[in-house]
Amino acid sequence: MVPGARGVMTGAGPVEVARLGGLWRVTRPWHPGLRPYLRSYVGYWEAVATPYEARLVPTGRATLLISLAEPFSQVRRLGLPDAGSGNIGSLVVGLEDRPAICTHPGGQEAIRVEFTPLGAYRLFGLPMSELTNLAVGIGDVLGPEAGVLVERMAATPHWAARFDLLDAALLARLEHGPQPTPEVARAWQVLAGSAGAVPIARVAAEVGWTQGYLTRRFTQQIGLTPKASARVLRFRHAVALLSRGATSLTEISTACGFYDQAHLNREFRAIAGTTPGQMLASRHVEGAMALSTSAHLSKTASAAGL
């Protein structure tokens, strides 16, 4: 019998379990107190333990991954020196503007939570610039009590109870976390709402700051500069159009604010390490692409949300 199977009720709603490719995937309605800060919240475990390797591309979100079984062999950010994590279990990932390669020996069981950038700033309680393009052990960000939480969750067989434990811990941290600056929140809203199309000078004028001051405060609380954030947002918009079946790369380039198709291709290579055509042809979902024949589609997608 599947632990925490469909129909089990908790204070936040029923737990739902579904088979998705090589994974069992577990969800339930988000706690109301967490909803403003979340973009994804899912548990999963492998149907069959299989080693895999995947390329994970920027999402414009920050990630908390609670590992309840086997750790990653490595999470390695491409294009950065000494950017490999080594063996790592539960982890925190800030915003990124370049791809990563993650490898896992198989036997993964985890909960992955994706946050808005400012939700992560409030939850983690430190400058998000300290996490940019990094995968960091959970204890280094949330303190030693995070390890105790992970142990309790791993020892709990029912997914509803696991979600309850994590919800309580997240709500407690959010209650005491730093409040984002209203101007930074507005700047992110403008950039995200336009999919990165609004010029940074206009964003600065919108919030009443100089462009230099906006860059400093925005980078501290978001993790990327406004310019880098806009690049990632345009990239994500292009990926969304590709996944919806848009056939003309010229039309996608125009819709996403790229100068031309060559500019679109350069940005895909810089941000994802691939081309639009290769991404469209690959097995991918939620920003991850399988790199080896042993990788399950949905398993790689859920690896860390990097």
C-alpha distance (Angstrom), angle and dihedral (degrees) to the residues before:
residue distance angle dihedral
M1 . . .
V2 3.81 . .
P3 3.84 111.9 .
G4 3.81 111.5 -117.2
A5 3.79 90.4 11.2
R6 3.76 125.9 -169.5
G7 3.76 114.8 -63.1
V8 3.82 97.6 28.9
M9 3.81 105.5 135.9
T10 3.79 127.8 -140.4
G11 3.77 134.3 165.6
A12 3.81 90.3 -87.4
G13 3.81 96.2 47.8
P14 3.81 139.7 -89.7
V15 3.78 122.4 -29.3
E16 3.82 113.0 -123.4
V17 3.83 122.1 -156.6
A18 3.80 122.7 -168.5
R19 3.80 136.6 167.6
L20 3.81 111.7 -119.2
G21 3.79 114.4 178.0
G22 3.78 108.3 -63.3
L23 3.79 94.4 -8.2
W24 3.75 142.2 74.4
R25 3.82 104.3 -137.1
V26 3.81 123.3 -155.3
T27 3.81 126.3 -163.4
R28 3.79 141.1 158.0
P29 3.82 134.2 175.4
W30 3.79 112.4 -68.8
H31 3.78 119.0 -106.8
P32 3.85 108.2 -99.8
G33 3.79 91.2 -124.9
L34 3.82 91.2 57.6
R35 3.80 100.3 42.4
P36 3.83 98.0 90.2
Y37 3.80 90.2 57.0
L38 3.82 102.5 41.1
R39 3.78 136.3 85.5
S40 3.84 99.0 169.6
Y41 3.82 137.3 6.6
V42 3.81 118.5 177.7
G43 3.80 140.0 148.8
Y44 3.79 123.4 -152.5
W45 3.77 145.9 167.3
E46 3.77 133.7 -168.6
A47 3.77 120.7 -94.6
V48 3.81 88.1 -153.4
A49 3.82 121.8 12.9
T50 3.80 107.2 -115.9
P51 3.82 130.2 163.9
Y52 3.78 113.5 -120.3
E53 3.78 145.4 174.2
A54 3.78 124.8 -153.2
R55 3.77 141.6 177.6
L56 3.80 111.6 -130.5
V57 3.78 120.1 -162.9
P58 3.82 132.7 -157.6
T59 3.80 116.1 -75.7
G60 3.80 104.4 179.8
R61 3.82 88.2 -114.9
A62 3.79 137.4 98.8
T63 3.81 119.1 -125.8
L64 3.78 138.2 -145.8
L65 3.80 113.5 -168.4
I66 3.81 120.2 -169.9
S67 3.80 108.5 -160.2
L68 3.81 112.1 -153.7
A69 3.81 98.1 176.6
E70 3.81 134.7 6.5
P71 3.85 117.3 14.3
F72 3.79 126.9 -132.8
S73 3.79 115.8 -89.0
Q74 3.78 88.3 -139.9
V75 3.78 144.8 -23.7
R76 3.81 109.1 -152.5
R77 3.79 124.1 -174.2
L78 3.81 112.2 -143.6
G79 3.78 119.8 -128.5
L80 3.80 95.9 23.3
P81 3.83 126.0 99.6
D82 3.80 116.2 -118.8
A83 3.80 90.4 2.1
G84 3.82 97.8 143.0
S85 3.80 117.5 115.1
G86 3.80 98.2 -156.5
N87 3.80 116.9 -148.1
I88 3.83 106.6 -8.3
G89 3.81 134.4 169.8
S90 3.80 122.4 178.5
L91 3.79 109.1 18.0
V92 3.78 149.3 171.0
V93 3.80 123.0 -134.6
G94 3.79 124.8 -166.5
L95 3.78 127.1 -156.3
E96 3.79 115.8 -59.2
D97 3.77 139.3 -165.9
R98 3.82 99.2 -163.7
P99 3.81 136.1 50.3
A100 3.79 129.2 -94.8
I101 3.79 134.7 -154.7
C102 3.78 117.2 -136.7
T103 3.80 124.8 -170.2
H104 3.79 126.7 -167.0
P105 3.82 130.6 -175.8
G106 3.81 93.1 -141.5
G107 3.78 132.3 -101.1
Q108 3.79 95.3 89.0
E109 3.82 121.9 172.2
A110 3.77 118.3 167.8
I111 3.78 151.8 135.5
R112 3.78 116.7 -121.5
V113 3.80 120.7 -161.9
E114 3.80 121.4 -174.4
F115 3.80 119.5 -161.5
T116 3.75 136.7 -165.8
P117 3.82 108.2 -105.7
L118 3.81 92.7 -107.6
G119 3.78 91.4 43.3
A120 3.80 87.4 56.0
Y121 3.81 90.7 48.0
R122 3.78 89.9 55.8
L123 3.81 94.2 43.1
F124 3.80 99.1 44.6
G125 3.79 93.9 40.8
L126 3.80 97.2 -147.9
P127 3.81 136.8 89.7
M128 3.80 106.7 -70.4
S129 3.80 88.5 -142.9
E130 3.83 86.4 74.4
L131 3.82 89.1 64.8
T132 3.80 100.7 42.6
N133 3.81 111.7 136.3
L134 3.81 90.8 -8.3
A135 3.81 137.1 119.4
V136 3.81 106.0 -153.2
G137 3.79 130.7 -175.8
I138 3.80 111.2 -100.6
G139 3.79 94.3 -120.6
D140 3.82 91.6 58.0
V141 3.81 89.8 60.2
L142 3.81 106.9 28.2
G143 3.79 99.1 29.1
P144 3.83 133.5 -119.8
E145 3.80 92.8 -55.1
A146 3.80 87.3 69.5
G147 3.80 89.7 66.3
V148 3.81 90.0 53.4
L149 3.80 89.6 51.0
V150 3.81 91.8 51.1
E151 3.81 91.1 50.1
R152 3.81 91.4 50.7
M153 3.79 91.8 48.9
A154 3.81 92.7 47.8
A155 3.82 89.9 51.4
T156 3.82 91.4 50.9
P157 3.83 111.5 87.9
H158 3.81 98.2 -164.4
W159 3.78 120.7 78.2
A160 3.80 94.4 -148.1
A161 3.81 90.0 58.6
R162 3.81 90.4 46.4
F163 3.79 90.7 53.4
D164 3.82 90.0 47.5
L165 3.80 91.6 54.1
L166 3.79 93.1 48.0
D167 3.80 93.6 44.5
A168 3.80 91.3 53.3
A169 3.81 92.3 49.6
L170 3.81 93.5 47.5
L171 3.80 93.5 47.1
A172 3.81 91.2 50.3
R173 3.81 91.9 52.9
L174 3.81 93.9 44.6
E175 3.79 90.6 52.9
H176 3.81 91.1 61.8
G177 3.81 100.4 29.7
P178 3.82 124.8 115.8
Q179 3.79 118.4 -86.4
P180 3.81 114.5 -120.7
T181 3.78 115.2 -117.9
P182 3.83 109.2 -98.8
E183 3.81 91.4 -128.9
V184 3.81 91.7 53.6
A185 3.79 90.5 47.2
R186 3.80 90.2 51.2
A187 3.81 92.3 46.4
W188 3.82 90.9 52.6
Q189 3.81 90.3 46.8
V190 3.80 91.1 53.5
L191 3.80 94.0 46.6
A192 3.81 95.7 43.9
G193 3.80 92.8 43.3
S194 3.80 90.8 55.5
A195 3.84 94.1 41.2
G196 3.80 88.6 -118.4
A197 3.79 95.3 -52.4
V198 3.83 99.7 119.5
P199 3.84 113.8 92.8
I200 3.80 113.4 -113.0
A201 3.80 91.8 -124.0
R202 3.80 88.9 58.7
V203 3.81 91.3 48.2
A204 3.82 89.8 52.6
A205 3.81 90.9 49.7
E206 3.81 89.5 48.6
V207 3.82 92.0 58.5
G208 3.81 95.8 36.2
W209 3.81 98.0 -116.3
T210 3.77 133.3 118.1
Q211 3.77 113.9 -102.1
G212 3.81 92.0 -113.7
Y213 3.80 94.0 51.0
L214 3.81 90.9 46.3
T215 3.80 89.8 52.3
R216 3.81 92.8 52.5
R217 3.80 97.1 47.0
F218 3.82 94.5 38.3
T219 3.81 92.8 51.0
Q220 3.80 91.5 49.5
Q221 3.81 94.2 53.2
I222 3.82 102.0 30.2
G223 3.81 100.9 33.8
L224 3.80 98.5 -129.9
T225 3.78 129.4 66.1
P226 3.81 116.1 -103.3
K227 3.81 89.1 -106.3
A228 3.81 93.7 51.0
S229 3.82 90.5 44.7
A230 3.80 90.2 52.8
R231 3.82 90.2 51.5
V232 3.81 91.9 52.5
L233 3.81 92.2 45.7
R234 3.82 91.5 51.5
F235 3.80 89.3 48.1
R236 3.82 91.7 51.1
H237 3.81 89.9 49.0
A238 3.80 90.2 52.8
V239 3.82 91.2 48.1
A240 3.81 89.8 51.3
L241 3.80 91.4 51.7
L242 3.80 90.8 48.2
S243 3.79 91.7 50.4
R244 3.80 90.8 50.3
G245 3.79 89.7 57.9
A246 3.80 103.0 -100.8
T247 3.79 103.1 166.6
S248 3.79 104.9 -166.8
L249 3.79 116.3 74.9
T250 3.79 87.8 -166.7
E251 3.80 90.5 59.0
I252 3.81 91.0 46.1
S253 3.81 90.0 50.2
T254 3.78 91.2 53.0
A255 3.81 94.4 44.0
C256 3.82 92.4 50.9
G257 3.79 98.0 44.8
F258 3.81 99.6 -106.9
Y259 3.80 117.5 146.5
D260 3.79 92.8 -126.0
Q261 3.81 141.9 -35.4
A262 3.81 91.5 -74.9
H263 3.82 89.2 57.3
L264 3.82 89.5 49.1
N265 3.82 90.6 52.5
R266 3.81 92.4 48.3
E267 3.78 92.1 51.4
F268 3.81 92.5 48.8
R269 3.80 90.3 52.0
A270 3.81 92.6 47.5
I271 3.81 96.5 45.0
A272 3.82 102.7 30.5
G273 3.80 104.8 17.9
T274 3.79 90.9 -124.5
T275 3.81 142.6 72.0
P276 3.82 128.0 -100.0
G277 3.80 90.0 -109.7
Q278 3.80 93.4 50.5
M279 3.79 91.6 47.4
L280 3.79 91.8 49.9
A281 3.82 91.8 49.4
S282 3.81 95.1 46.3
R283 3.76 129.1 86.3
H284 3.76 102.8 -102.5
V285 3.78 143.6 145.1
E286 3.81 132.9 167.3
G287 3.79 91.8 10.7
A288 3.81 100.2 -53.3
M289 3.78 127.9 112.7
A290 3.79 125.1 -165.3
L291 3.80 112.7 -117.5
S292 3.80 99.3 -177.1
T293 3.78 136.0 41.4
S294 3.80 90.4 -117.5
A295 3.80 92.3 62.1
H296 3.80 118.1 102.8
L297 3.80 113.6 -139.6
S298 3.79 99.3 -127.3
K299 3.80 93.0 35.9
T300 3.79 92.4 59.9
A301 3.78 90.5 45.3
S302 3.75 92.0 56.3
A303 3.78 96.8 42.2
A304 3.78 98.2 106.2
G305 3.77 110.2 -41.5
L306 3.79 88.8 -118.3
